[in-house]
Amino acid sequence: MKSKKRGLSYLLTPDFMFDTYRDVTPEFLLSHGITALLIDIDNTLAPYEQAEPDQKIREWFSSLEENGIKASLISNNHPPRVELFNKTLGLPAYPDSGKPGSKAILAAMAEMGSTVENTAGLGDQLLTDTLAVHRLGMLSLIVPPIKDKTTPFFKFKRLLEKPFIGRYKKLHKNG
Ligand SMILES: [Mg+2]
């Protein structure tokens, strides 16, 4: 496991940003050596109020599976939400995951049989999703939240993310 001490800007800056989870294709993942994906649910795959995966989500998971890419759900939401969402997907699923903590992520990786070299995280929040995987030195893929909460706490979190989104854009300016 990588234990190099890394700066805050590394920890909170995603490696790749996409418009939607559907743009994270098997081709993209495989070209980066990724064969296992740790996936956030809320605002990454579906808004909070969508209890079950729609056709597009199921097709996307099928395309991962057909290409030999393992997937697990890593959510800070509670078991009823995660279990219902996962009912038709049947993936390794970790509710109350405690991101940015590593415990659930390491358990999911053990379940998928993956390593820090071939695993990436996909989410919508830098302070939880990016931090969680960068602490372990893994690739962080980020999408903008599908439908953001508008509470002051969430607005504050988005404000904290801003400089790191800016850093990402600067790093990726030339494609
Ligand atoms: Mg989320």
Backbone and ligand atoms as CSV (ligand in chain L), in Angstrom:
chain,resi,resn,atom,element,x,y,z
A,1,MET,N,N,0.833,-1.212,0.000
A,1,MET,CA,C,0.000,0.000,0.000
A,1,MET,C,C,0.870,1.265,0.000
A,2,LYS,N,N,0.456,2.216,-0.803
A,2,LYS,CA,C,1.201,3.479,-0.839
A,2,LYS,C,C,1.002,4.234,0.465
A,3,SER,N,N,2.091,4.676,1.071
A,3,SER,CA,C,1.924,5.420,2.321
A,3,SER,C,C,2.641,6.760,2.254
A,4,LYS,N,N,2.989,7.145,1.013
A,4,LYS,CA,C,3.654,8.431,0.819
A,4,LYS,C,C,2.798,9.552,1.393
A,5,LYS,N,N,3.452,10.450,2.093
A,5,LYS,CA,C,2.705,11.566,2.653
A,5,LYS,C,C,2.372,12.539,1.526
A,6,ARG,N,N,1.104,12.868,1.399
A,6,ARG,CA,C,0.703,13.712,0.283
A,6,ARG,C,C,-0.010,14.948,0.796
A,7,GLY,N,N,0.078,15.989,0.004
A,7,GLY,CA,C,-0.502,17.265,0.401
A,7,GLY,C,C,-2.007,17.310,0.234
A,8,LEU,N,N,-2.587,18.325,0.859
A,8,LEU,CA,C,-4.028,18.527,0.812
A,8,LEU,C,C,-4.518,18.695,-0.621
A,9,SER,N,N,-3.713,19.394,-1.440
A,9,SER,CA,C,-4.181,19.624,-2.811
A,9,SER,C,C,-4.276,18.305,-3.570
A,10,TYR,N,N,-3.342,17.393,-3.333
A,10,TYR,CA,C,-3.479,16.055,-3.946
A,10,TYR,C,C,-4.716,15.342,-3.396
A,11,LEU,N,N,-4.868,15.370,-2.082
A,11,LEU,CA,C,-5.932,14.593,-1.439
A,11,LEU,C,C,-7.319,14.986,-1.935
A,12,LEU,N,N,-7.506,16.268,-2.261
A,12,LEU,CA,C,-8.852,16.756,-2.580
A,12,LEU,C,C,-9.073,17.091,-4.055
A,13,THR,N,N,-8.078,16.831,-4.896
A,13,THR,CA,C,-8.269,17.122,-6.320
A,13,THR,C,C,-8.526,15.817,-7.083
A,14,PRO,N,N,-9.688,15.710,-7.731
A,14,PRO,CA,C,-9.967,14.465,-8.456
A,14,PRO,C,C,-9.000,14.271,-9.617
A,15,ASP,N,N,-8.842,13.037,-10.054
A,15,ASP,CA,C,-7.959,12.751,-11.190
A,15,ASP,C,C,-8.675,12.965,-12.513
A,16,PHE,N,N,-9.970,12.650,-12.529
A,16,PHE,CA,C,-10.764,12.835,-13.748
A,16,PHE,C,C,-12.177,13.264,-13.379
A,17,MET,N,N,-12.715,14.210,-14.147
A,17,MET,CA,C,-14.097,14.634,-13.940
A,17,MET,C,C,-14.911,14.322,-15.194
A,18,PHE,N,N,-16.131,13.881,-14.971
A,18,PHE,CA,C,-17.039,13.511,-16.058
A,18,PHE,C,C,-18.364,14.252,-15.863
A,19,ASP,N,N,-19.127,14.364,-16.954
A,19,ASP,CA,C,-20.436,15.024,-16.838
A,19,ASP,C,C,-21.434,14.118,-16.124
A,20,THR,N,N,-21.339,12.822,-16.357
A,20,THR,CA,C,-22.237,11.856,-15.725
A,20,THR,C,C,-21.518,10.518,-15.559
A,21,TYR,N,N,-22.034,9.672,-14.661
A,21,TYR,CA,C,-21.412,8.348,-14.452
A,21,TYR,C,C,-21.371,7.559,-15.756
A,22,ARG,N,N,-22.323,7.817,-16.677
A,22,ARG,CA,C,-22.379,7.055,-17.922
A,22,ARG,C,C,-21.176,7.332,-18.827
A,23,ASP,N,N,-20.517,8.472,-18.588
A,23,ASP,CA,C,-19.304,8.773,-19.364
A,23,ASP,C,C,-18.093,7.993,-18.872
A,24,VAL,N,N,-18.222,7.362,-17.717
A,24,VAL,CA,C,-17.147,6.497,-17.209
A,24,VAL,C,C,-17.324,5.134,-17.873
A,25,THR,N,N,-16.661,4.964,-19.001
A,25,THR,CA,C,-16.888,3.767,-19.823
A,25,THR,C,C,-15.885,2.658,-19.460
A,26,PRO,N,N,-16.235,1.415,-19.781
A,26,PRO,CA,C,-15.269,0.329,-19.598
A,26,PRO,C,C,-13.962,0.625,-20.335
A,27,GLU,N,N,-14.052,1.216,-21.529
A,27,GLU,CA,C,-12.851,1.528,-22.311
A,27,GLU,C,C,-11.942,2.482,-21.528
A,28,PHE,N,N,-12.558,3.529,-20.949
A,28,PHE,CA,C,-11.774,4.477,-20.163
A,28,PHE,C,C,-11.102,3.767,-18.987
A,29,LEU,N,N,-11.901,2.997,-18.248
A,29,LEU,CA,C,-11.375,2.339,-17.046
A,29,LEU,C,C,-10.236,1.387,-17.403
A,30,LEU,N,N,-10.462,0.548,-18.401
A,30,LEU,CA,C,-9.450,-0.445,-18.769
A,30,LEU,C,C,-8.184,0.229,-19.287
A,31,SER,N,N,-8.346,1.366,-19.987
A,31,SER,CA,C,-7.159,2.064,-20.501
A,31,SER,C,C,-6.320,2.654,-19.364
A,32,HIS,N,N,-6.922,2.770,-18.165
A,32,HIS,CA,C,-6.170,3.235,-16.989
A,32,HIS,C,C,-5.854,2.082,-16.032
A,33,GLY,N,N,-6.037,0.880,-16.506
A,33,GLY,CA,C,-5.698,-0.286,-15.690
A,33,GLY,C,C,-6.668,-0.543,-14.557
A,34,ILE,N,N,-7.879,0.022,-14.674
A,34,ILE,CA,C,-8.864,-0.119,-13.591
A,34,ILE,C,C,-9.820,-1.284,-13.887
A,35,THR,N,N,-9.876,-2.225,-12.961
A,35,THR,CA,C,-10.777,-3.365,-13.123
A,35,THR,C,C,-11.723,-3.510,-11.933
A,36,ALA,N,N,-11.711,-2.520,-11.040
A,36,ALA,CA,C,-12.649,-2.525,-9.906
A,36,ALA,C,C,-13.012,-1.088,-9.573
A,37,LEU,N,N,-14.308,-0.864,-9.341
A,37,LEU,CA,C,-14.781,0.492,-9.109
A,37,LEU,C,C,-15.610,0.550,-7.829
A,38,LEU,N,N,-15.274,1.536,-6.980
A,38,LEU,CA,C,-16.005,1.786,-5.739
A,38,LEU,C,C,-16.946,2.948,-6.029
A,39,ILE,N,N,-18.249,2.722,-5.949
A,39,ILE,CA,C,-19.190,3.714,-6.477
A,39,ILE,C,C,-20.112,4.250,-5.390
A,40,ASP,N,N,-20.175,5.560,-5.323
A,40,ASP,CA,C,-21.101,6.268,-4.453
A,40,ASP,C,C,-22.504,6.202,-5.089
A,41,ILE,N,N,-23.533,6.262,-4.285
A,41,ILE,CA,C,-24.900,6.219,-4.844
A,41,ILE,C,C,-25.493,7.627,-4.983
A,42,ASP,N,N,-25.687,8.286,-3.843
A,42,ASP,CA,C,-26.461,9.536,-3.833
A,42,ASP,C,C,-25.781,10.653,-4.614
A,43,ASN,N,N,-26.504,11.182,-5.576
A,43,ASN,CA,C,-26.056,12.277,-6.421
A,43,ASN,C,C,-24.952,11.905,-7.399
A,44,THR,N,N,-24.510,10.644,-7.352
A,44,THR,CA,C,-23.548,10.146,-8.338
A,44,THR,C,C,-24.297,9.302,-9.366
A,45,LEU,N,N,-25.052,8.317,-8.870
A,45,LEU,CA,C,-25.857,7.472,-9.760
A,45,LEU,C,C,-27.290,7.975,-9.845
A,46,ALA,N,N,-27.798,8.470,-8.724
A,46,ALA,CA,C,-29.215,8.843,-8.650
A,46,ALA,C,C,-29.416,9.916,-7.584
A,47,PRO,N,N,-30.457,10.743,-7.756
A,47,PRO,CA,C,-30.766,11.703,-6.689
A,47,PRO,C,C,-31.292,10.964,-5.443
A,48,TYR,N,N,-31.250,11.640,-4.314
A,48,TYR,CA,C,-31.667,11.025,-3.041
A,48,TYR,C,C,-33.037,10.359,-3.131
A,49,GLU,N,N,-33.956,11.014,-3.860
A,49,GLU,CA,C,-35.342,10.532,-3.832
A,49,GLU,C,C,-35.595,9.360,-4.781
A,50,GLN,N,N,-34.595,9.004,-5.566
A,50,GLN,CA,C,-34.768,7.844,-6.462
A,50,GLN,C,C,-34.341,6.584,-5.731
A,51,ALA,N,N,-35.338,5.755,-5.389
A,51,ALA,CA,C,-35.067,4.619,-4.500
A,51,ALA,C,C,-34.382,3.461,-5.198
A,52,GLU,N,N,-34.660,3.302,-6.498
A,52,GLU,CA,C,-34.117,2.127,-7.194
A,52,GLU,C,C,-33.440,2.530,-8.499
A,53,PRO,N,N,-32.496,1.716,-8.957
A,53,PRO,CA,C,-31.800,2.060,-10.195
A,53,PRO,C,C,-32.732,2.028,-11.403
A,54,ASP,N,N,-32.555,2.960,-12.320
A,54,ASP,CA,C,-33.355,2.952,-13.543
A,54,ASP,C,C,-32.637,2.107,-14.599
A,55,GLN,N,N,-33.252,2.040,-15.756
A,55,GLN,CA,C,-32.726,1.226,-16.866
A,55,GLN,C,C,-31.287,1.617,-17.233
A,56,LYS,N,N,-31.041,2.943,-17.292
A,56,LYS,CA,C,-29.704,3.425,-17.679
A,56,LYS,C,C,-28.647,2.961,-16.694
A,57,ILE,N,N,-28.974,3.009,-15.420
A,57,ILE,CA,C,-28.024,2.576,-14.387
A,57,ILE,C,C,-27.748,1.084,-14.529
A,58,ARG,N,N,-28.816,0.313,-14.709
A,58,ARG,CA,C,-28.638,-1.143,-14.832
A,58,ARG,C,C,-27.802,-1.497,-16.065
A,59,GLU,N,N,-28.046,-0.767,-17.169
A,59,GLU,CA,C,-27.269,-1.022,-18.392
A,59,GLU,C,C,-25.790,-0.682,-18.201
A,60,TRP,N,N,-25.555,0.408,-17.473
A,60,TRP,CA,C,-24.167,0.812,-17.223
A,60,TRP,C,C,-23.442,-0.257,-16.399
A,61,PHE,N,N,-24.114,-0.762,-15.360
A,61,PHE,CA,C,-23.496,-1.818,-14.548
A,61,PHE,C,C,-23.270,-3.081,-15.378
A,62,SER,N,N,-24.214,-3.390,-16.274
A,62,SER,CA,C,-24.033,-4.559,-17.148
A,62,SER,C,C,-22.803,-4.386,-18.032
A,63,SER,N,N,-22.605,-3.172,-18.554
A,63,SER,CA,C,-21.454,-2.941,-19.435
A,63,SER,C,C,-20.140,-3.102,-18.665
A,64,LEU,N,N,-20.146,-2.706,-17.393
A,64,LEU,CA,C,-18.941,-2.924,-16.580
A,64,LEU,C,C,-18.684,-4.424,-16.442
A,65,GLU,N,N,-19.749,-5.138,-16.068
A,65,GLU,CA,C,-19.618,-6.568,-15.818
A,65,GLU,C,C,-19.156,-7.324,-17.072
A,66,GLU,N,N,-19.755,-6.944,-18.221
A,66,GLU,CA,C,-19.391,-7.604,-19.484
A,66,GLU,C,C,-17.918,-7.408,-19.831
A,67,ASN,N,N,-17.347,-6.335,-19.294
A,67,ASN,CA,C,-15.941,-6.057,-19.579
A,67,ASN,C,C,-15.017,-6.474,-18.432
A,68,GLY,N,N,-15.557,-7.256,-17.528
A,68,GLY,CA,C,-14.723,-7.792,-16.449
A,68,GLY,C,C,-14.368,-6.793,-15.372
A,69,ILE,N,N,-15.153,-5.713,-15.294
A,69,ILE,CA,C,-14.885,-4.698,-14.264
A,69,ILE,C,C,-15.817,-4.923,-13.080
A,70,LYS,N,N,-15.211,-5.124,-11.914
A,70,LYS,CA,C,-16.006,-5.351,-10.712
A,70,LYS,C,C,-16.483,-4.025,-10.150
A,71,ALA,N,N,-17.608,-4.071,-9.445
A,71,ALA,CA,C,-18.165,-2.844,-8.894
A,71,ALA,C,C,-18.704,-3.102,-7.502
A,72,SER,N,N,-18.598,-2.081,-6.646
A,72,SER,CA,C,-19.249,-2.161,-5.339
A,72,SER,C,C,-19.822,-0.794,-4.995
A,73,LEU,N,N,-20.838,-0.807,-4.152
A,73,LEU,CA,C,-21.487,0.433,-3.739
A,73,LEU,C,C,-20.946,0.834,-2.367
A,74,ILE,N,N,-20.438,2.063,-2.287
A,74,ILE,CA,C,-19.874,2.564,-1.030
A,74,ILE,C,C,-20.626,3.844,-0.696
A,75,SER,N,N,-21.535,3.755,0.256
A,75,SER,CA,C,-22.411,4.896,0.513
A,75,SER,C,C,-22.372,5.295,1.989
A,76,ASN,N,N,-22.405,6.581,2.224
A,76,ASN,CA,C,-22.526,7.054,3.609
A,76,ASN,C,C,-23.991,7.089,4.044
A,77,ASN,N,N,-24.890,6.728,3.134
A,77,ASN,CA,C,-26.303,6.652,3.501
A,77,ASN,C,C,-26.559,5.342,4.262
A,78,HIS,N,N,-27.756,5.233,4.815
A,78,HIS,CA,C,-28.035,4.150,5.755
A,78,HIS,C,C,-28.472,2.863,5.046
A,79,PRO,N,N,-28.445,1.734,5.766
A,79,PRO,CA,C,-28.754,0.436,5.152
A,79,PRO,C,C,-30.076,0.366,4.381
A,80,PRO,N,N,-31.205,0.893,4.865
A,80,PRO,CA,C,-32.436,0.724,4.077
A,80,PRO,C,C,-32.321,1.316,2.674
A,81,ARG,N,N,-31.737,2.495,2.566
A,81,ARG,CA,C,-31.533,3.151,1.268
A,81,ARG,C,C,-30.632,2.299,0.364
A,82,VAL,N,N,-29.524,1.869,0.906
A,82,VAL,CA,C,-28.533,1.155,0.107
A,82,VAL,C,C,-29.057,-0.232,-0.282
A,83,GLU,N,N,-29.714,-0.911,0.646
A,83,GLU,CA,C,-30.213,-2.261,0.364
A,83,GLU,C,C,-31.304,-2.253,-0.705
A,84,LEU,N,N,-32.205,-1.281,-0.645
A,84,LEU,CA,C,-33.264,-1.193,-1.653
A,84,LEU,C,C,-32.664,-0.865,-3.020
A,85,PHE,N,N,-31.728,0.081,-3.043
A,85,PHE,CA,C,-31.100,0.468,-4.309
A,85,PHE,C,C,-30.349,-0.710,-4.916
A,86,ASN,N,N,-29.767,-1.526,-4.068
A,86,ASN,CA,C,-28.928,-2.641,-4.527
A,86,ASN,C,C,-29.718,-3.922,-4.804
A,87,LYS,N,N,-31.024,-3.888,-4.522
A,87,LYS,CA,C,-31.826,-5.114,-4.599
A,87,LYS,C,C,-31.714,-5.804,-5.965
A,88,THR,N,N,-31.854,-5.023,-7.041
A,88,THR,CA,C,-31.788,-5.624,-8.375
A,88,THR,C,C,-30.355,-5.687,-8.912
A,89,LEU,N,N,-29.436,-4.984,-8.264
A,89,LEU,CA,C,-28.054,-4.977,-8.754
A,89,LEU,C,C,-27.244,-6.120,-8.154
A,90,GLY,N,N,-27.471,-6.378,-6.876
A,90,GLY,CA,C,-26.782,-7.483,-6.211
A,90,GLY,C,C,-25.273,-7.324,-6.113
A,91,LEU,N,N,-24.830,-6.108,-5.856
A,91,LEU,CA,C,-23.391,-5.843,-5.774
A,91,LEU,C,C,-22.912,-5.927,-4.322
A,92,PRO,N,N,-21.601,-6.068,-4.100
A,92,PRO,CA,C,-21.090,-5.843,-2.754
A,92,PRO,C,C,-21.470,-4.415,-2.350
A,93,ALA,N,N,-22.083,-4.247,-1.201
A,93,ALA,CA,C,-22.592,-2.915,-0.847
A,93,ALA,C,C,-22.255,-2.582,0.598
A,94,TYR,N,N,-21.789,-1.368,0.800
A,94,TYR,CA,C,-21.359,-0.919,2.118
A,94,TYR,C,C,-22.076,0.372,2.507
A,95,PRO,N,N,-23.199,0.261,3.227
A,95,PRO,CA,C,-23.869,1.454,3.746
A,95,PRO,C,C,-23.115,1.995,4.960
A,96,ASP,N,N,-23.490,3.181,5.402
A,96,ASP,CA,C,-22.801,3.812,6.550
A,96,ASP,C,C,-21.289,3.629,6.413
A,97,SER,N,N,-20.785,3.916,5.226
A,97,SER,CA,C,-19.404,3.530,4.917
A,97,SER,C,C,-18.352,4.363,5.645
A,98,GLY,N,N,-18.767,5.506,6.149
A,98,GLY,CA,C,-17.810,6.324,6.895
A,98,GLY,C,C,-16.752,6.989,6.034
A,99,LYS,N,N,-17.036,7.155,4.708
A,99,LYS,CA,C,-16.102,7.931,3.884
A,99,LYS,C,C,-15.961,9.319,4.491
A,100,PRO,N,N,-14.821,9.932,4.573
A,100,PRO,CA,C,-13.561,9.555,3.922
A,100,PRO,C,C,-12.723,8.511,4.665
A,101,GLY,N,N,-13.280,7.833,5.628
A,101,GLY,CA,C,-12.542,6.744,6.274
A,101,GLY,C,C,-12.317,5.596,5.294
A,102,SER,N,N,-11.382,4.735,5.619
A,102,SER,CA,C,-10.944,3.692,4.682
A,102,SER,C,C,-11.565,2.321,4.936
A,103,LYS,N,N,-12.192,2.144,6.103
A,103,LYS,CA,C,-12.585,0.803,6.532
A,103,LYS,C,C,-13.473,0.069,5.507
A,104,ALA,N,N,-14.558,0.725,5.084
A,104,ALA,CA,C,-15.490,0.083,4.148
A,104,ALA,C,C,-14.830,-0.113,2.783
A,105,ILE,N,N,-13.995,0.842,2.404
A,105,ILE,CA,C,-13.307,0.752,1.110
A,105,ILE,C,C,-12.381,-0.456,1.080
A,106,LEU,N,N,-11.636,-0.647,2.150
A,106,LEU,CA,C,-10.728,-1.795,2.212
A,106,LEU,C,C,-11.509,-3.106,2.238
A,107,ALA,N,N,-12.663,-3.098,2.919
A,107,ALA,CA,C,-13.500,-4.304,2.967
A,107,ALA,C,C,-14.059,-4.617,1.574
A,108,ALA,N,N,-14.498,-3.580,0.869
A,108,ALA,CA,C,-15.028,-3.775,-0.489
A,108,ALA,C,C,-13.946,-4.291,-1.421
A,109,MET,N,N,-12.747,-3.749,-1.283
A,109,MET,CA,C,-11.634,-4.195,-2.137
A,109,MET,C,C,-11.290,-5.655,-1.849
A,110,ALA,N,N,-11.348,-6.029,-0.585
A,110,ALA,CA,C,-11.090,-7.432,-0.231
A,110,ALA,C,C,-12.169,-8.322,-0.850
A,111,GLU,N,N,-13.432,-7.842,-0.799
A,111,GLU,CA,C,-14.534,-8.617,-1.373
A,111,GLU,C,C,-14.396,-8.744,-2.895
A,112,MET,N,N,-13.917,-7.678,-3.542
A,112,MET,CA,C,-13.758,-7.713,-5.008
A,112,MET,C,C,-12.432,-8.349,-5.419
A,113,GLY,N,N,-11.544,-8.524,-4.463
A,113,GLY,CA,C,-10.211,-9.054,-4.776
A,113,GLY,C,C,-9.377,-8.065,-5.568
A,114,SER,N,N,-9.530,-6.769,-5.267
A,114,SER,CA,C,-8.802,-5.754,-6.035
A,114,SER,C,C,-7.707,-5.103,-5.183
A,115,THR,N,N,-6.858,-4.341,-5.862
A,115,THR,CA,C,-5.723,-3.688,-5.187
A,115,THR,C,C,-5.777,-2.181,-5.421
A,116,VAL,N,N,-4.917,-1.432,-4.733
A,116,VAL,CA,C,-4.888,0.019,-4.935
A,116,VAL,C,C,-4.491,0.372,-6.368
A,117,GLU,N,N,-3.787,-0.520,-7.024
A,117,GLU,CA,C,-3.353,-0.233,-8.397
A,117,GLU,C,C,-4.489,-0.378,-9.400
A,118,ASN,N,N,-5.423,-1.302,-9.165
A,118,ASN,CA,C,-6.463,-1.528,-10.187
A,118,ASN,C,C,-7.865,-1.110,-9.732
A,119,THR,N,N,-7.929,-0.303,-8.677
A,119,THR,CA,C,-9.229,0.146,-8.166
A,119,THR,C,C,-9.326,1.667,-8.245
A,120,ALA,N,N,-10.501,2.167,-8.604
A,120,ALA,CA,C,-10.756,3.604,-8.599
A,120,ALA,C,C,-12.064,3.863,-7.865
A,121,GLY,N,N,-12.248,5.092,-7.417
A,121,GLY,CA,C,-13.485,5.500,-6.762
A,121,GLY,C,C,-14.238,6.484,-7.631
A,122,LEU,N,N,-15.573,6.334,-7.666
A,122,LEU,CA,C,-16.425,7.260,-8.420
A,122,LEU,C,C,-17.442,7.881,-7.476
A,123,GLY,N,N,-17.480,9.206,-7.434
A,123,GLY,CA,C,-18.411,9.878,-6.535
A,123,GLY,C,C,-18.682,11.294,-6.969
A,124,ASP,N,N,-19.361,12.061,-6.104
A,124,ASP,CA,C,-19.689,13.446,-6.446
A,124,ASP,C,C,-19.119,14.458,-5.444
A,125,GLN,N,N,-18.487,13.969,-4.377
A,125,GLN,CA,C,-17.996,14.904,-3.358
A,125,GLN,C,C,-16.494,14.738,-3.108
A,126,LEU,N,N,-15.799,15.848,-3.206
A,126,LEU,CA,C,-14.347,15.795,-3.005
A,126,LEU,C,C,-13.992,15.489,-1.560
A,127,LEU,N,N,-14.763,16.039,-0.629
A,127,LEU,CA,C,-14.411,15.911,0.799
A,127,LEU,C,C,-14.669,14.507,1.339
A,128,THR,N,N,-15.487,13.753,0.658
A,128,THR,CA,C,-15.698,12.361,1.083
A,128,THR,C,C,-15.152,11.400,0.027
A,129,ASP,N,N,-15.664,11.491,-1.203
A,129,ASP,CA,C,-15.328,10.491,-2.223
A,129,ASP,C,C,-13.875,10.585,-2.701
A,130,THR,N,N,-13.435,11.790,-3.018
A,130,THR,CA,C,-12.040,11.919,-3.486
A,130,THR,C,C,-11.069,11.666,-2.334
A,131,LEU,N,N,-11.314,12.299,-1.209
A,131,LEU,CA,C,-10.414,12.125,-0.063
A,131,LEU,C,C,-10.278,10.653,0.326
A,132,ALA,N,N,-11.392,9.946,0.332
A,132,ALA,CA,C,-11.379,8.542,0.758
A,132,ALA,C,C,-10.434,7.694,-0.094
A,133,VAL,N,N,-10.484,7.877,-1.411
A,133,VAL,CA,C,-9.635,7.029,-2.252
A,133,VAL,C,C,-8.210,7.574,-2.391
A,134,HIS,N,N,-8.069,8.897,-2.334
A,134,HIS,CA,C,-6.715,9.451,-2.434
A,134,HIS,C,C,-5.890,9.152,-1.188
A,135,ARG,N,N,-6.541,9.005,-0.053
A,135,ARG,CA,C,-5.794,8.610,1.153
A,135,ARG,C,C,-5.072,7.290,0.937
A,136,LEU,N,N,-5.649,6.444,0.056
A,136,LEU,CA,C,-5.051,5.138,-0.230
A,136,LEU,C,C,-4.245,5.164,-1.526
A,137,GLY,N,N,-4.175,6.338,-2.163
A,137,GLY,CA,C,-3.376,6.467,-3.380
A,137,GLY,C,C,-4.056,5.945,-4.631
A,138,MET,N,N,-5.405,5.855,-4.593
A,138,MET,CA,C,-6.129,5.336,-5.762
A,138,MET,C,C,-6.702,6.470,-6.603
A,139,LEU,N,N,-7.084,6.131,-7.824
A,139,LEU,CA,C,-7.659,7.127,-8.738
A,139,LEU,C,C,-9.036,7.584,-8.262
A,140,SER,N,N,-9.277,8.882,-8.374
A,140,SER,CA,C,-10.591,9.441,-8.012
A,140,SER,C,C,-11.281,10.007,-9.237
A,141,LEU,N,N,-12.465,9.473,-9.528
A,141,LEU,CA,C,-13.304,9.946,-10.636
A,141,LEU,C,C,-14.493,10.673,-10.027
A,142,ILE,N,N,-14.781,11.856,-10.559
A,142,ILE,CA,C,-15.834,12.680,-9.956
A,142,ILE,C,C,-16.829,13.151,-11.015
A,143,VAL,N,N,-18.098,13.158,-10.638
A,143,VAL,CA,C,-19.149,13.763,-11.467
A,143,VAL,C,C,-19.789,14.884,-10.654
A,144,PRO,N,N,-20.356,15.885,-11.314
A,144,PRO,CA,C,-21.081,16.899,-10.537
A,144,PRO,C,C,-22.322,16.270,-9.911
A,145,PRO,N,N,-22.717,16.718,-8.716
A,145,PRO,CA,C,-23.899,16.135,-8.076
A,145,PRO,C,C,-25.132,16.260,-8.971
A,146,ILE,N,N,-25.891,15.169,-9.092
A,146,ILE,CA,C,-27.073,15.155,-9.953
A,146,ILE,C,C,-28.074,16.213,-9.501
A,147,LYS,N,N,-28.308,16.253,-8.216
A,147,LYS,CA,C,-29.284,17.216,-7.697
A,147,LYS,C,C,-28.805,17.598,-6.301
A,148,ASP,N,N,-28.174,18.744,-6.225
A,148,ASP,CA,C,-27.513,19.125,-4.975
A,148,ASP,C,C,-28.515,19.505,-3.894
A,149,LYS,N,N,-28.178,19.154,-2.668
A,149,LYS,CA,C,-28.969,19.652,-1.539
A,149,LYS,C,C,-28.671,21.137,-1.377
A,150,THR,N,N,-29.621,21.871,-0.879
A,150,THR,CA,C,-29.397,23.325,-0.780
A,150,THR,C,C,-29.313,23.801,0.667
A,151,THR,N,N,-29.075,22.875,1.589
A,151,THR,CA,C,-28.911,23.284,2.990
A,151,THR,C,C,-27.611,24.066,3.144
A,152,PRO,N,N,-27.529,24.927,4.146
A,152,PRO,CA,C,-26.296,25.691,4.359
A,152,PRO,C,C,-25.066,24.787,4.495
A,153,PHE,N,N,-25.212,23.632,5.141
A,153,PHE,CA,C,-24.076,22.726,5.319
A,153,PHE,C,C,-23.545,22.252,3.968
A,154,PHE,N,N,-24.454,21.875,3.072
A,154,PHE,CA,C,-24.024,21.402,1.753
A,154,PHE,C,C,-23.423,22.537,0.932
A,155,LYS,N,N,-24.024,23.719,1.060
A,155,LYS,CA,C,-23.469,24.874,0.338
A,155,LYS,C,C,-22.047,25.166,0.814
A,156,PHE,N,N,-21.846,25.029,2.115
A,156,PHE,CA,C,-20.521,25.258,2.694
A,156,PHE,C,C,-19.525,24.233,2.151
A,157,LYS,N,N,-19.968,22.980,2.075
A,157,LYS,CA,C,-19.070,21.941,1.559
A,157,LYS,C,C,-18.685,22.213,0.102
A,158,ARG,N,N,-19.668,22.677,-0.687
A,158,ARG,CA,C,-19.366,22.982,-2.104
A,158,ARG,C,C,-18.375,24.136,-2.209
A,159,LEU,N,N,-18.508,25.089,-1.292
A,159,LEU,CA,C,-17.604,26.234,-1.274
A,159,LEU,C,C,-16.174,25.757,-1.008
A,160,LEU,N,N,-16.048,24.806,-0.072
A,160,LEU,CA,C,-14.723,24.261,0.251
A,160,LEU,C,C,-14.126,23.495,-0.925
A,161,GLU,N,N,-14.989,22.936,-1.769
A,161,GLU,CA,C,-14.502,22.143,-2.908
A,161,GLU,C,C,-13.965,23.021,-4.036
A,162,LYS,N,N,-14.472,24.252,-4.090
A,162,LYS,CA,C,-14.208,25.120,-5.243
A,162,LYS,C,C,-12.731,25.235,-5.667
A,163,PRO,N,N,-11.825,25.533,-4.717
A,163,PRO,CA,C,-10.426,25.663,-5.160
A,163,PRO,C,C,-9.864,24.391,-5.776
A,164,PHE,N,N,-10.368,23.254,-5.343
A,164,PHE,CA,C,-9.818,21.987,-5.849
A,164,PHE,C,C,-10.385,21.635,-7.223
A,165,ILE,N,N,-11.641,22.062,-7.471
A,165,ILE,CA,C,-12.205,21.940,-8.824
A,165,ILE,C,C,-11.400,22.853,-9.751
A,166,GLY,N,N,-11.094,24.045,-9.256
A,166,GLY,CA,C,-10.284,24.999,-10.020
A,166,GLY,C,C,-8.917,24.417,-10.340
A,167,ARG,N,N,-8.320,23.750,-9.357
A,167,ARG,CA,C,-7.004,23.134,-9.561
A,167,ARG,C,C,-7.089,22.037,-10.612
A,168,TYR,N,N,-8.148,21.246,-10.518
A,168,TYR,CA,C,-8.348,20.179,-11.513
A,168,TYR,C,C,-8.412,20.781,-12.913
A,169,LYS,N,N,-9.209,21.844,-13.057
A,169,LYS,CA,C,-9.394,22.452,-14.381
A,169,LYS,C,C,-8.082,22.999,-14.919
A,170,LYS,N,N,-7.289,23.564,-14.022
A,170,LYS,CA,C,-5.994,24.113,-14.412
A,170,LYS,C,C,-5.062,22.983,-14.881
A,171,LEU,N,N,-5.050,21.898,-14.138
A,171,LEU,CA,C,-4.195,20.746,-14.485
A,171,LEU,C,C,-4.604,20.101,-15.800
A,172,HIS,N,N,-5.905,20.186,-16.116
A,172,HIS,CA,C,-6.417,19.482,-17.299
A,172,HIS,C,C,-6.743,20.434,-18.454
A,173,LYS,N,N,-6.203,21.653,-18.360
A,173,LYS,CA,C,-6.521,22.689,-19.322
A,173,LYS,C,C,-6.254,22.246,-20.770
A,174,ASN,N,N,-5.170,21.516,-20.941
A,174,ASN,CA,C,-4.795,21.139,-22.314
A,174,ASN,C,C,-5.302,19.744,-22.687
A,175,GLY,N,N,-6.441,19.409,-22.126
A,175,GLY,CA,C,-7.041,18.138,-22.445
A,175,GLY,C,C,-6.633,17.145,-21.391
L,1,MG,MG,MG,-22.795,11.369,-3.107
